[in-house]
Amino acid sequence: MSSSEVVCPICGLSVNSKSINDHVDTCLDFKKTGETSATKHSGEHTRRSHRVDSGCEMVPPAKKPRFEVKSTNMTNKWQSIFQQPQKKQEIVSPNRSLKSTESKRPEQKTHHDEEKTSNEEKSASGAAKLREGSIPNQSTYTKSSQFKPLAEIMRPMDLDDYIGQSKAIGQNSVLRTLLESDHVPSCILWGPPGCGKTSLANVIANRAKKNGNLRFVKLSATSSNLSEVKTTITAAKNEQKMFKRKTILFIDEIHRFNKLQQDAFLPHVENGTITLIGATTENPSFRVNSALLSRCRVVVLEKLCQDELEMILKKGAAELELTIVKDDDVKSMDTSSNKSNQRFITQPALTGIGLYCDGDARTALNTLQLIAQANESTDQSESNTDGISVIDMAKVRDVLQRSHVVYDRTGEEHYNCISALIKSMRGSDANAALYWLGRMILGGEDPLFVARRLIVFASEDVGLADAQALPLAVATYSACHYNGMPECQINLSHCVVYLARAPKSTESYMAYNRVKDHIENHEGAMPGVPLHLRNAPTKLMKDMGYAKGYKRTAGPGQQSYLPEQIAKIDFFKDKKRF
């Protein structure tokens, strides 16, 4: 290439520098008309032709005036370079045809567009099939419960939809009156799992959204920390100062916050920056700071009764599109309508779910959803041709296997059950004592804990009335230690029945309590040990009167074994046996 020639940036051929502008215009014209390859330029640039891949010679159109060429393609090319810097630009060599370079990019773009269009068409067709119900193995209830449990979907939005807790938020209760007037007090909601604590907070949140003067914030003590609490309180101050809005802060599982974290709420609850609503399954007297309790009202929510659970389950069955039938006989159902996907649940099955779940609405609803899903899967695997699916009590037992035992080894139920066991044995009711023992052991209680309490009971309540009670209780503890579960249940039941039927005497227990009370409330210096009761290991001490007059056998004339000041006190004044 001579010094007077330059390389065309479009076709890559050597061109005289004086004619480069005309040559570029010609290349752009060819490119504009759809040609992508110019392989030969011949003669003086008054006659130019481009050989395309097919080998045909093409005569270019008339040359346009200089400096009037406006190439849309070149403009788009440079725009694409600056707008998409992340894509690597391909370098075109002079010996490479333009077709291979220029045609590759449109093909990639077209493939991307086709893939995007294909995905959009698949999504649209899938949504249409889901609406039509034509997708196999898809039931109608999974459309609403695909991502959320049924218990979460069924949360009430208003007080009229809230079921249960008539004592706490009944029609004439103080708390309901305050909630309806949007005067929400700071309170601690205390109750067993599934009784409606979070649902009540959800109702309050829904009312806060409708009221422009209230703002609801929800945190969980299981996932939040002190920093998040401080940030929320700061936002509450700004809301109150700038928008005159009160903030309601709901803390789920508030008992999981430690003392330092709970103390962070104290000044802000007291000055009205926030209205605190805490939910806990633990006794607030033990797990919530007393200073915070004094600023909040404790609302006790009770376990839901069977009738309330059945009302909730009926709403859940309607959400799952299950028809409740009273008759267990499948033959009595109307199958002449030829409707597909007919699903039924019997009333005894619905009642059984409520009984199995022991007052826990969350467990009951999720169990109903689980049974419906399991029943549908079974029908699909068995190729049910008539399209009728019935959930009866047998299927409920098959899915659940056993009842839901509510017991917490470290919580309130732990202390309630052991107290019931002790009081039943104290009342000589072996039948009730065995029941509470079963509740604890089947709930997962440590057998050694129960055995230790039986040792205490043997001396505290049976005492002198039956001297064999204490050795039996100690032997029971050893048996539980050696055998373990499940054999030690037999040892525990043996000891519990024996202690419940044994005569009771608190004589020694009560006498010792009187001794403790006398010593703790004694005024002045404690009386010394009388000389005749002291030890006399040396001759000097014997000469001083130590152990003088002491007799190894009791008899008349024996000196008092108590100091003179308390010698007349009888700590066994109550020798009642029962």
C-alpha positions as CSV (number, residue, x, y, z in Angstrom):
1,M,0.0,0.0,0.0
2,S,1.5,3.3,-1.1
3,S,1.6,6.4,1.1
4,S,-1.2,8.0,-0.8
5,E,-3.6,5.1,-0.1
6,V,-5.7,4.6,3.0
7,V,-7.8,1.6,4.2
8,C,-11.6,2.0,4.0
9,P,-13.1,1.6,7.5
10,I,-16.1,-0.2,6.0
11,C,-14.9,-2.6,3.4
12,G,-11.3,-2.8,4.4
13,L,-9.9,-2.2,0.9
14,S,-7.0,0.2,0.0
15,V,-8.3,3.4,-1.6
16,N,-6.6,6.6,-2.7
17,S,-6.7,9.2,0.0
18,K,-8.2,11.8,-2.4
19,S,-11.1,9.6,-3.2
20,I,-11.8,8.1,0.3
21,N,-14.9,10.3,0.9
22,D,-16.5,9.2,-2.4
23,H,-15.6,5.6,-1.7
24,V,-17.1,5.7,1.8
25,D,-20.3,7.2,0.5
26,T,-20.5,4.4,-2.1
27,C,-20.0,1.8,0.6
28,L,-22.7,3.4,2.7
29,D,-25.1,3.4,-0.2
30,F,-24.5,-0.3,-0.8
31,K,-24.9,-1.0,2.9
32,K,-28.1,1.0,2.9
33,T,-29.6,-1.1,0.0
34,G,-28.9,-4.3,1.9
35,E,-25.6,-5.4,0.5
36,T,-23.1,-6.5,3.1
37,S,-20.0,-7.5,1.2
38,A,-17.8,-5.4,-1.2
39,T,-14.8,-7.5,-2.3
40,K,-13.5,-5.6,-5.3
41,H,-13.0,-2.0,-6.4
42,S,-11.6,-1.6,-9.9
43,G,-10.4,1.3,-12.1
44,E,-10.3,4.9,-11.2
45,H,-13.1,5.4,-8.7
46,T,-15.3,6.8,-11.3
47,R,-16.4,3.1,-11.9
48,R,-16.9,1.1,-8.8
49,S,-18.6,-2.2,-8.3
50,H,-19.0,-4.5,-5.3
51,R,-18.9,-8.3,-5.6
52,V,-21.4,-9.9,-3.3
53,D,-21.1,-13.4,-1.9
54,S,-23.2,-14.7,-4.8
55,G,-20.7,-13.5,-7.3
56,C,-22.9,-11.1,-9.1
57,E,-21.7,-7.6,-10.1
58,M,-23.9,-4.8,-8.9
59,V,-23.7,-1.2,-10.2
60,P,-24.0,1.2,-7.4
61,P,-26.6,3.9,-7.5
62,A,-25.8,7.5,-8.4
63,K,-23.2,9.1,-6.2
64,K,-24.7,11.5,-3.7
65,P,-23.2,15.0,-3.2
66,R,-20.3,15.2,-0.8
67,F,-21.0,16.2,2.8
68,E,-24.7,15.4,2.4
69,V,-24.4,11.8,3.2
70,K,-26.4,10.9,6.4
71,S,-25.8,7.3,7.3
72,T,-28.4,5.9,9.6
73,N,-26.6,2.7,9.9
74,M,-23.3,4.3,10.9
75,T,-25.1,6.4,13.5
76,N,-26.8,3.4,14.9
77,K,-23.5,1.6,15.0
78,W,-21.8,4.2,17.0
79,Q,-24.9,4.6,19.3
80,S,-24.8,0.9,20.0
81,I,-21.1,1.1,20.9
82,F,-21.6,3.8,23.4
83,Q,-24.9,2.5,24.8
84,Q,-23.7,-1.0,25.3
85,P,-20.1,-0.8,26.5
86,Q,-20.4,-4.1,28.3
87,K,-20.5,-6.1,25.0
88,K,-17.2,-6.8,23.3
89,Q,-16.9,-5.2,19.9
90,E,-15.6,-7.6,17.2
91,I,-12.6,-6.3,15.2
92,V,-13.0,-6.7,11.5
93,S,-9.9,-7.7,9.6
94,P,-9.3,-6.3,6.1
95,N,-9.4,-9.9,4.6
96,R,-12.7,-10.7,6.3
97,S,-16.0,-10.3,4.5
98,L,-18.5,-7.8,5.8
99,K,-21.3,-10.3,5.7
100,S,-19.8,-12.5,8.4
101,T,-19.4,-9.5,10.6
102,E,-22.5,-7.5,10.0
103,S,-24.8,-10.5,9.8
104,K,-23.7,-12.1,13.1
105,R,-24.9,-9.3,15.3
106,P,-28.4,-9.2,13.9
107,E,-28.6,-13.0,14.2
108,Q,-27.6,-12.8,17.9
109,K,-30.1,-10.1,18.5
110,T,-32.8,-11.9,16.7
111,H,-32.1,-15.1,18.8
112,H,-32.3,-13.1,22.0
113,D,-35.6,-11.5,20.9
114,E,-37.0,-14.9,19.9
115,E,-36.0,-16.4,23.2
116,K,-37.6,-13.5,25.1
117,T,-40.7,-13.7,23.0
118,S,-40.8,-17.5,23.6
119,N,-40.6,-17.0,27.4
120,E,-43.3,-14.4,27.3
121,E,-45.6,-16.7,25.3
122,K,-44.9,-19.6,27.6
123,S,-45.7,-17.5,30.7
124,A,-48.9,-16.2,29.0
125,S,-50.0,-19.7,28.0
126,G,-49.2,-21.1,31.5
127,A,-51.3,-18.3,33.1
128,A,-54.1,-19.0,30.7
129,K,-54.0,-22.8,31.5
130,L,-53.9,-22.1,35.2
131,R,-57.1,-19.9,34.8
132,E,-58.8,-22.6,32.8
133,G,-57.8,-25.3,35.2
134,S,-56.3,-27.4,32.5
135,I,-52.9,-28.0,34.1
136,P,-52.7,-31.5,35.5
137,N,-52.2,-32.2,39.2
138,Q,-53.3,-28.7,40.1
139,S,-56.3,-28.3,42.5
140,T,-58.4,-25.2,42.9
141,Y,-57.2,-24.7,46.5
142,T,-53.5,-24.6,45.6
143,K,-54.1,-21.4,43.7
144,S,-54.6,-19.6,47.0
145,S,-52.2,-21.6,49.1
146,Q,-49.3,-22.2,46.8
147,F,-47.0,-20.0,48.8
148,K,-48.8,-19.4,52.1
149,P,-50.2,-21.8,54.7
150,L,-53.9,-21.8,55.1
151,A,-53.6,-20.4,58.6
152,E,-51.9,-17.3,57.2
153,I,-54.5,-16.9,54.4
154,M,-57.4,-17.2,56.9
155,R,-56.2,-14.4,59.2
156,P,-59.2,-12.1,60.1
157,M,-59.2,-8.5,58.9
158,D,-61.8,-7.1,61.3
159,L,-63.1,-7.7,64.8
160,D,-66.4,-9.1,63.4
161,D,-64.4,-11.9,61.7
162,Y,-62.4,-12.7,64.8
163,I,-63.5,-15.9,66.4
164,G,-63.0,-16.8,70.0
165,Q,-61.7,-15.0,73.1
166,S,-65.1,-13.7,74.2
167,K,-63.7,-12.8,77.7
168,A,-60.9,-10.7,76.4
169,I,-62.4,-8.9,73.4
170,G,-66.1,-9.8,73.7
171,Q,-68.9,-7.4,72.7
172,N,-69.0,-5.7,76.1
173,S,-65.3,-5.9,77.0
174,V,-63.2,-2.9,77.7
175,L,-60.5,-3.9,75.2
176,R,-62.9,-4.2,72.3
177,T,-64.4,-0.8,73.1
178,L,-60.9,0.8,73.1
179,L,-60.0,-1.0,69.8
180,E,-63.2,0.2,68.1
181,S,-62.6,3.7,69.1
182,D,-58.9,3.5,67.9
183,H,-57.6,4.0,71.4
184,V,-55.2,1.1,71.5
185,P,-53.5,0.7,74.9
186,S,-50.0,-0.8,75.4
187,C,-50.6,-4.4,76.3
188,I,-49.0,-7.9,76.5
189,L,-51.0,-10.6,74.8
190,W,-50.4,-13.9,76.7
191,G,-51.8,-17.2,75.5
192,P,-51.0,-20.6,74.1
193,P,-49.9,-21.1,70.5
194,G,-52.7,-20.7,68.0
195,C,-55.1,-18.9,70.2
196,G,-55.2,-15.7,68.1
197,K,-52.5,-13.4,69.4
198,T,-51.0,-12.6,66.0
199,S,-54.5,-12.5,64.4
200,L,-55.6,-9.9,66.9
201,A,-52.5,-7.8,66.0
202,N,-53.4,-8.2,62.3
203,V,-56.9,-6.8,63.0
204,I,-55.3,-3.8,64.8
205,A,-52.9,-3.3,61.9
206,N,-55.8,-3.3,59.4
207,R,-57.7,-0.7,61.4
208,A,-54.5,1.4,61.6
209,K,-54.3,1.4,57.8
210,K,-57.8,2.7,57.5
211,N,-57.1,5.4,60.2
212,G,-54.7,8.0,58.9
213,N,-53.6,9.0,62.4
214,L,-52.1,5.5,63.3
215,R,-49.1,3.7,61.9
216,F,-48.5,0.0,62.5
217,V,-45.0,-1.6,62.6
218,K,-44.4,-5.3,63.2
219,L,-41.2,-6.8,64.5
220,S,-40.3,-10.3,65.7
221,A,-38.0,-10.9,68.6
222,T,-36.7,-14.0,66.9
223,S,-35.1,-12.0,64.0
224,S,-34.8,-8.4,65.2
225,N,-32.2,-6.8,67.3
226,L,-31.7,-3.7,69.5
227,S,-30.5,-1.7,66.5
228,E,-33.8,-2.3,64.6
229,V,-35.8,-1.4,67.6
230,K,-34.0,2.0,68.0
231,T,-34.4,2.7,64.3
232,T,-38.2,2.0,64.6
233,I,-38.5,4.3,67.7
234,T,-36.6,7.1,65.9
235,A,-39.0,6.8,63.0
236,A,-41.9,6.9,65.4
237,K,-40.6,10.1,66.9
238,N,-40.4,11.7,63.4
239,E,-43.9,10.5,62.5
240,Q,-45.3,12.0,65.6
241,K,-43.5,15.3,65.2
242,M,-44.0,15.9,61.5
243,F,-47.2,14.1,60.6
244,K,-49.0,13.8,64.1
245,R,-49.3,10.1,63.7
246,K,-49.1,7.6,66.6
247,T,-47.0,4.4,66.0
248,I,-48.2,1.0,67.2
249,L,-45.3,-1.3,67.6
250,F,-46.1,-5.0,67.6
251,I,-43.4,-7.4,69.0
252,D,-44.0,-11.1,68.3
253,E,-42.5,-13.5,70.8
254,I,-41.4,-10.6,73.1
255,H,-40.2,-13.0,75.8
256,R,-37.2,-13.8,73.5
257,F,-35.8,-10.2,74.1
258,N,-33.4,-10.1,77.0
259,K,-33.6,-7.6,79.8
260,L,-31.5,-4.9,78.1
261,Q,-33.6,-5.1,74.9
262,Q,-36.9,-4.9,76.9
263,D,-35.6,-1.9,78.8
264,A,-35.2,0.0,75.6
265,F,-39.0,0.3,75.4
266,L,-39.5,1.8,78.8
267,P,-39.1,5.5,78.3
268,H,-40.9,5.5,74.9
269,V,-43.9,3.6,76.2
270,E,-44.1,5.9,79.2
271,N,-44.0,9.2,77.3
272,G,-46.3,7.9,74.5
273,T,-43.9,7.8,71.6
274,I,-45.1,4.3,70.8
275,T,-47.9,2.0,71.8
276,L,-46.4,-1.4,72.5
277,I,-48.2,-4.6,71.8
278,G,-46.3,-7.7,72.8
279,A,-47.2,-11.4,72.1
280,T,-45.9,-14.2,74.2
281,T,-46.6,-17.8,75.0
282,E,-44.6,-17.7,78.2
283,N,-45.8,-16.4,81.6
284,P,-45.0,-12.6,81.5
285,S,-44.4,-12.6,85.2
286,F,-41.3,-14.7,84.6
287,R,-40.1,-13.6,81.1
288,V,-41.1,-9.9,80.9
289,N,-39.5,-7.2,83.0
290,S,-41.7,-6.0,85.9
291,A,-41.0,-2.3,84.9
292,L,-42.4,-3.0,81.4
293,L,-45.3,-4.9,82.8
294,S,-46.3,-2.0,85.0
295,R,-46.6,0.2,81.8
296,C,-48.6,-2.4,79.9
297,R,-51.9,-4.3,80.4
298,V,-51.7,-8.1,80.4
299,V,-54.4,-9.5,78.2
300,V,-54.9,-13.3,78.8
301,L,-56.0,-15.2,75.8
302,E,-57.4,-18.7,76.4
303,K,-57.2,-21.9,74.4
304,L,-59.9,-22.1,71.8
305,C,-62.8,-24.4,72.6
306,Q,-64.1,-27.1,70.2
307,D,-67.0,-25.1,68.9
308,E,-64.8,-22.2,68.0
309,L,-62.3,-24.5,66.3
310,E,-65.1,-26.0,64.2
311,M,-66.2,-22.6,63.1
312,I,-62.7,-21.7,61.9
313,L,-62.3,-25.1,60.2
314,K,-65.6,-24.6,58.3
315,K,-64.2,-21.3,56.9
316,G,-61.0,-23.1,56.0
317,A,-63.0,-25.8,54.2
318,A,-64.8,-23.2,52.2
319,E,-61.5,-21.6,51.2
320,L,-60.2,-25.1,50.1
321,E,-63.5,-25.6,48.2
322,L,-64.4,-28.6,50.4
323,T,-68.1,-29.4,50.8
324,I,-69.1,-30.5,54.3
325,V,-71.5,-33.5,54.4
326,K,-73.2,-34.9,57.4
327,D,-73.5,-38.5,56.2
328,D,-70.4,-40.7,56.0
329,D,-72.0,-42.9,53.4
330,V,-70.4,-42.1,50.0
331,K,-73.2,-43.8,48.1
332,S,-75.7,-41.2,49.3
333,M,-73.9,-38.4,47.5
334,D,-75.3,-37.1,44.2
335,T,-73.0,-38.2,41.4
336,S,-75.4,-37.6,38.5
337,S,-74.2,-34.1,37.9
338,N,-70.9,-35.4,36.3
339,K,-68.9,-32.6,37.8
340,S,-65.2,-33.1,38.0
341,N,-63.1,-32.5,41.0
342,Q,-65.8,-32.8,43.6
343,R,-64.3,-32.8,47.0
344,F,-66.1,-33.5,50.3
345,I,-65.3,-33.7,53.9
346,T,-67.5,-35.3,56.5
347,Q,-68.6,-33.5,59.6
348,P,-67.0,-36.2,62.0
349,A,-63.7,-35.7,60.2
350,L,-63.9,-31.9,60.7
351,T,-64.7,-32.4,64.3
352,G,-61.9,-34.9,64.7
353,I,-59.3,-32.5,63.4
354,G,-60.4,-30.0,66.0
355,L,-60.1,-32.6,68.8
356,Y,-56.7,-33.7,67.6
357,C,-55.3,-30.1,67.5
358,D,-56.3,-29.3,71.1
359,G,-57.4,-25.7,70.7
360,D,-54.7,-24.6,68.3
361,A,-56.3,-22.9,65.4
362,R,-53.1,-22.6,63.4
363,T,-52.4,-26.3,63.7
364,A,-56.0,-27.1,62.8
365,L,-56.1,-25.1,59.6
366,N,-52.7,-26.3,58.4
367,T,-53.7,-29.9,59.3
368,L,-56.8,-29.5,57.2
369,Q,-54.7,-28.3,54.3
370,L,-52.3,-31.1,54.7
371,I,-55.1,-33.7,54.7
372,A,-56.7,-32.2,51.6
373,Q,-53.4,-32.2,49.7
374,A,-52.6,-35.8,50.8
375,N,-56.1,-36.9,49.8
376,E,-55.8,-35.3,46.4
377,S,-52.4,-36.9,45.8
378,T,-53.9,-40.3,46.7
379,D,-56.8,-39.9,44.3
380,Q,-54.5,-38.9,41.5
381,S,-52.3,-41.9,42.0
382,E,-55.3,-44.2,42.2
383,S,-56.8,-42.7,39.0
384,N,-60.1,-41.7,40.5
385,T,-62.5,-41.9,37.5
386,D,-65.7,-40.6,39.0
387,G,-64.0,-37.3,40.1
388,I,-65.4,-37.5,43.7
389,S,-63.0,-37.3,46.7
390,V,-64.2,-37.8,50.3
391,I,-62.2,-37.0,53.4
392,D,-63.5,-39.1,56.3
393,M,-62.3,-39.8,59.8
394,A,-60.3,-42.8,58.7
395,K,-58.2,-40.6,56.4
396,V,-57.7,-38.1,59.2
397,R,-56.4,-40.7,61.5
398,D,-54.1,-42.1,58.7
399,V,-52.5,-38.7,58.1
400,L,-52.2,-37.5,61.7
401,Q,-51.3,-40.9,63.3
402,R,-51.6,-39.4,66.8
403,S,-53.1,-36.4,68.6
404,H,-51.4,-33.1,69.0
405,V,-50.0,-33.0,72.6
406,V,-49.5,-29.4,73.8
407,Y,-46.5,-29.5,76.2
408,D,-43.5,-27.3,76.8
409,R,-40.7,-28.7,78.9
410,T,-39.4,-25.3,79.7
411,G,-42.6,-23.2,79.7
412,E,-45.8,-22.7,81.6
413,E,-47.3,-26.1,80.8
414,H,-44.3,-27.8,82.4
415,Y,-45.1,-26.3,85.8
416,N,-48.8,-26.7,85.4
417,C,-48.7,-30.4,84.8
418,I,-46.2,-31.3,87.6
419,S,-48.4,-29.2,90.0
420,A,-51.4,-31.2,88.9
421,L,-49.6,-34.5,89.4
422,I,-48.5,-33.5,93.0
423,K,-51.9,-32.3,94.0
424,S,-53.6,-35.4,92.6
425,M,-51.3,-37.7,94.7
426,R,-51.8,-35.4,97.7
427,G,-55.5,-35.9,97.3
428,S,-55.1,-39.7,97.0
429,D,-56.5,-39.8,93.5
430,A,-54.4,-42.4,91.7
431,N,-56.6,-42.2,88.6
432,A,-55.9,-38.5,88.1
433,A,-52.3,-38.8,89.1
434,L,-51.7,-41.4,86.3
435,Y,-53.4,-39.1,83.8
436,W,-51.1,-36.2,84.5
437,L,-48.1,-38.5,84.5
438,G,-49.0,-39.6,81.0
439,R,-49.5,-36.0,79.8
440,M,-46.0,-35.2,80.9
441,I,-44.2,-38.3,79.7
442,L,-46.0,-38.4,76.3
443,G,-45.3,-34.7,75.9
444,G,-41.6,-35.3,76.1
445,E,-40.8,-34.6,79.8
446,D,-37.6,-35.9,81.3
447,P,-38.5,-39.0,83.4
448,L,-35.7,-38.2,85.9
449,F,-37.4,-34.8,86.7
450,V,-40.6,-36.6,87.6
451,A,-38.7,-39.1,89.7
452,R,-36.9,-36.4,91.7
453,R,-40.3,-34.8,92.5
454,L,-41.6,-38.2,93.7
455,I,-38.7,-38.4,96.1
456,V,-39.6,-35.0,97.5
457,F,-43.3,-36.0,97.8
458,A,-42.4,-39.2,99.6
459,S,-41.0,-37.2,102.6
460,E,-43.0,-34.1,102.3
461,D,-46.5,-35.6,102.1
462,V,-46.3,-39.3,103.0
463,G,-43.6,-38.8,105.6
464,L,-44.0,-40.9,108.8
465,A,-47.3,-42.4,107.8
466,D,-45.5,-44.9,105.5
467,A,-41.7,-45.4,106.0
468,Q,-41.5,-47.4,102.8
469,A,-42.5,-44.5,100.5
470,L,-39.0,-42.8,100.5
471,P,-37.0,-46.0,99.7
472,L,-39.5,-46.8,96.9
473,A,-39.1,-43.3,95.4
474,V,-35.3,-43.5,95.5
475,A,-35.4,-46.9,93.9
476,T,-37.7,-45.5,91.2
477,Y,-35.2,-42.8,90.4
478,S,-32.4,-45.4,90.0
479,A,-34.7,-47.5,87.8
480,C,-35.4,-44.6,85.5
481,H,-31.7,-43.8,85.4
482,Y,-30.8,-47.4,84.5
483,N,-33.6,-48.3,82.2
484,G,-34.5,-45.1,80.4
485,M,-37.5,-44.6,78.1
486,P,-39.8,-46.3,77.4
487,E,-39.5,-48.9,80.1
488,C,-39.1,-46.4,83.0
489,Q,-42.7,-45.4,82.4
490,I,-43.7,-48.6,84.2
491,N,-41.5,-47.7,87.2
492,L,-42.9,-44.2,87.4
493,S,-46.5,-45.4,87.2
494,H,-45.8,-48.0,90.0
495,C,-44.4,-45.3,92.3
496,V,-47.1,-42.8,91.5
497,V,-49.9,-45.2,92.3
498,Y,-48.2,-46.3,95.5
499,L,-47.7,-42.7,96.7
500,A,-51.2,-41.7,95.8
501,R,-52.7,-44.6,97.8
502,A,-50.3,-44.3,100.8
503,P,-51.5,-42.6,104.0
504,K,-50.3,-39.1,104.3
505,S,-48.6,-37.3,107.2
506,T,-47.0,-33.8,107.1
507,E,-46.0,-34.0,110.7
508,S,-42.2,-33.8,110.2
509,Y,-42.5,-31.4,107.3
510,M,-44.7,-28.9,109.2
511,A,-42.6,-29.2,112.3
512,Y,-39.4,-28.4,110.4
513,N,-41.1,-25.4,108.8
514,R,-41.9,-24.1,112.3
515,V,-38.3,-24.5,113.4
516,K,-37.2,-22.5,110.4
517,D,-39.7,-19.8,111.1
518,H,-38.7,-19.5,114.7
519,I,-35.0,-19.2,113.9
520,E,-35.5,-16.7,111.1
521,N,-37.7,-14.5,113.3
522,H,-35.7,-14.7,116.5
523,E,-34.8,-11.4,118.1
524,G,-31.5,-10.8,119.7
525,A,-28.6,-13.2,120.0
526,M,-29.1,-16.9,119.4
527,P,-29.1,-19.0,122.7
528,G,-25.9,-21.0,123.1
529,V,-25.8,-24.8,123.3
530,P,-26.4,-26.0,126.9
531,L,-23.2,-27.3,128.5
532,H,-24.6,-30.7,129.1
533,L,-25.1,-31.1,125.3
534,R,-21.7,-30.0,124.3
535,N,-18.8,-32.2,123.3
536,A,-16.1,-32.9,125.9
537,P,-13.0,-34.3,124.2
538,T,-10.6,-33.0,127.0
539,K,-10.4,-33.3,130.8
540,L,-10.5,-29.5,131.2
541,M,-13.8,-29.3,129.3
542,K,-15.2,-32.1,131.4
543,D,-14.2,-30.2,134.6
544,M,-16.0,-27.1,133.2
545,G,-19.2,-29.0,133.0
546,Y,-19.3,-30.0,129.4
547,A,-21.5,-33.1,128.8
548,K,-22.2,-33.3,132.6
549,G,-25.5,-35.1,133.5
550,Y,-26.0,-36.3,129.9
551,K,-27.3,-39.8,129.7
552,R,-27.2,-42.0,126.6
553,T,-30.7,-43.5,127.4
554,A,-33.7,-41.3,127.9
555,G,-35.4,-41.5,131.2
556,P,-36.8,-39.6,134.1
557,G,-34.7,-36.7,135.2
558,Q,-33.1,-36.3,131.8
559,Q,-32.2,-32.7,131.3
560,S,-33.7,-30.6,128.5
561,Y,-32.3,-30.9,125.0
562,L,-33.2,-27.4,124.2
563,P,-31.9,-24.1,125.5
564,E,-33.7,-22.8,128.5
565,Q,-35.3,-19.9,126.6
566,I,-37.1,-22.2,124.2
567,A,-37.4,-25.4,126.2
568,K,-41.2,-25.1,126.4
569,I,-41.8,-24.8,122.7
570,D,-43.4,-27.8,121.0
571,F,-42.9,-27.7,117.3
572,F,-45.1,-30.8,116.9
573,K,-48.3,-29.1,118.0
574,D,-50.1,-30.3,114.8
575,K,-50.0,-34.1,114.4
576,K,-52.9,-34.4,112.0
577,R,-52.8,-37.4,109.6
578,F,-55.0,-37.9,106.6
